[in-house]
Amino acid sequence: MNKAGFSGRPQNSSNDLGDDIPVAVRDTPDATAKIWLQPRIVLIAGVTGFVLLALISGFLFFVTASKKTADSQPLVTSSTATPTTESGNVNTVLGHFPYPEAPESELVTISANRGIRMRKAAAQKFEEMVAAARSTGVILVPISGFRSVKDQEQLFFAVGAQRNQTPAQRAALSAPPGHSEHHTGYAVDVGDGAVPATNLQTNFDNTKAYRWLQANAARFSFEMSFPKDNVQGVSYEPWHWRFVGDRDSLEMFYKARNLKPAKIP
């Protein structure tokens, strides 16, 4: 007697497909092929779908990340790329900056016989500087201090006409009205009392007074406004010094001019 299992097939068959295949299709070749094919199609379809999904996801991530990176970058404008320099400042007139007149209440006399005045803070330091220089045998003499806009008109237009100078030529020697540092009450023209012939002349830089100022003026918060080859293009004026010893004077002469700190020699 041939023993068979519950499925009607010998239990010891070496070609047994396994108990997971339904009885109705175990002995049907076409059905068997389909059964083996279906898992492969599903697998291939699954892998292909996963690959496509990964590619799409990667593309979307790249586009999104690129957009965020672009959005996070600051806009570069012409003003940030090319900072304004002193010579190109739109507020200048022939290389000179606009300055307000010092209020009368802030002005005090530094030379009674000539009526020369400066702002209180500048006047105090200037007088201290004169005393310090005198103690070493150097005589600092104030030639000009505060000048009103009206005074500057006379110097610029009338003197320019007398000398047959164009405004550009005159501006190399004198600031246009409303654009002189002397309006501020912080500027002063200095001479050497021992050699008055050098007053307001470039050869003032050969005097003891000039050499003393070069070595000591910074201690009293004074600096030369127009050294040689200055960026404003104003003629060299070794006699013209300005006070920069308080917040008001510092901002007045340096604010928005894009100047960098000077290197310490």
Secondary structure as the mmCIF struct_conf table of DSSP 4:
data_model
#
loop_
_struct_conf.conf_type_id
_struct_conf.id
_struct_conf.beg_label_comp_id
_struct_conf.beg_label_asym_id
_struct_conf.beg_label_seq_id
_struct_conf.end_label_comp_id
_struct_conf.end_label_asym_id
_struct_conf.end_label_seq_id
TURN_TY1_P TURN_TY1_P1 PHE A 6 SER A 7
BEND BEND1 GLY A 8 ARG A 9
TURN_TY1_P TURN_TY1_P2 GLN A 11 ASN A 12
TURN_TY1_P TURN_TY1_P3 SER A 14 ASN A 15
TURN_TY1_P TURN_TY1_P4 ASP A 19 ASP A 20
BEND BEND2 ILE A 21 ILE A 21
HELX_RH_3T_P HELX_RH_3T_P1 VAL A 23 VAL A 25
TURN_TY1_P TURN_TY1_P5 ARG A 26 ASP A 27
HELX_RH_AL_P HELX_RH_AL_P1 PRO A 29 SER A 72
BEND BEND3 GLN A 73 GLN A 73
HELX_LH_PP_P HELX_LH_PP_P1 PRO A 74 LEU A 75
HELX_RH_AL_P HELX_RH_AL_P2 SER A 78 ALA A 81
BEND BEND4 THR A 82 THR A 82
HELX_LH_PP_P HELX_LH_PP_P2 PRO A 83 THR A 85
HELX_RH_3T_P HELX_RH_3T_P2 GLU A 86 GLY A 88
TURN_TY1_P TURN_TY1_P6 VAL A 90 ASN A 91
STRN STRN1 VAL A 93 VAL A 93
TURN_TY1_P TURN_TY1_P7 LEU A 94 GLY A 95
STRN STRN2 HIS A 96 HIS A 96
HELX_LH_PP_P HELX_LH_PP_P3 PRO A 100 PRO A 103
HELX_RH_3T_P HELX_RH_3T_P3 GLU A 104 GLU A 106
STRN STRN3 LEU A 107 SER A 111
TURN_TY1_P TURN_TY1_P8 ALA A 112 GLY A 115
STRN STRN4 ILE A 116 ARG A 119
HELX_RH_AL_P HELX_RH_AL_P3 LYS A 120 ARG A 134
TURN_TY1_P TURN_TY1_P9 SER A 135 GLY A 137
STRN STRN5 LEU A 140 SER A 144
HELX_RH_AL_P HELX_RH_AL_P4 VAL A 149 GLU A 153
HELX_RH_PI_P HELX_RH_PI_P1 GLN A 154 ALA A 158
HELX_RH_AL_P HELX_RH_AL_P5 VAL A 159 GLN A 162
TURN_TY1_P TURN_TY1_P10 ARG A 163 ASN A 164
HELX_RH_AL_P HELX_RH_AL_P6 PRO A 167 ALA A 171
TURN_TY1_P TURN_TY1_P11 ALA A 172 LEU A 173
BEND BEND5 SER A 174 SER A 174
HELX_LH_PP_P HELX_LH_PP_P4 ALA A 175 PRO A 176
TURN_TY1_P TURN_TY1_P12 PRO A 177 GLY A 178
HELX_RH_3T_P HELX_RH_3T_P4 GLU A 181 THR A 184
TURN_TY1_P TURN_TY1_P13 GLY A 185 GLY A 185
STRN STRN6 ALA A 187 ASP A 192
TURN_TY1_P TURN_TY1_P14 GLY A 193 ALA A 194
HELX_RH_3T_P HELX_RH_3T_P5 PRO A 196 THR A 198
TURN_TY1_P TURN_TY1_P15 ASN A 199 LEU A 200
BEND BEND6 GLN A 201 GLN A 201
HELX_RH_3T_P HELX_RH_3T_P6 THR A 202 ASN A 206
BEND BEND7 THR A 207 THR A 207
HELX_RH_AL_P HELX_RH_AL_P7 LYS A 208 ASN A 216
HELX_RH_3T_P HELX_RH_3T_P7 ALA A 217 PHE A 220
TURN_TY1_P TURN_TY1_P16 SER A 221 SER A 221
STRN STRN7 PHE A 222 PHE A 226
TURN_TY1_P TURN_TY1_P17 LYS A 228 ASP A 229
TURN_TY1_P TURN_TY1_P18 VAL A 231 GLN A 232
HELX_LH_PP_P HELX_LH_PP_P5 VAL A 234 TYR A 236
STRN STRN8 GLU A 237 PHE A 243
BEND BEND8 ASP A 246 ASP A 246
HELX_RH_AL_P HELX_RH_AL_P8 ARG A 247 TYR A 254
TURN_TY1_P TURN_TY1_P19 LYS A 255 ALA A 256
BEND BEND9 ARG A 257 ARG A 257
HELX_LH_PP_P HELX_LH_PP_P6 LEU A 259 ILE A 264
#
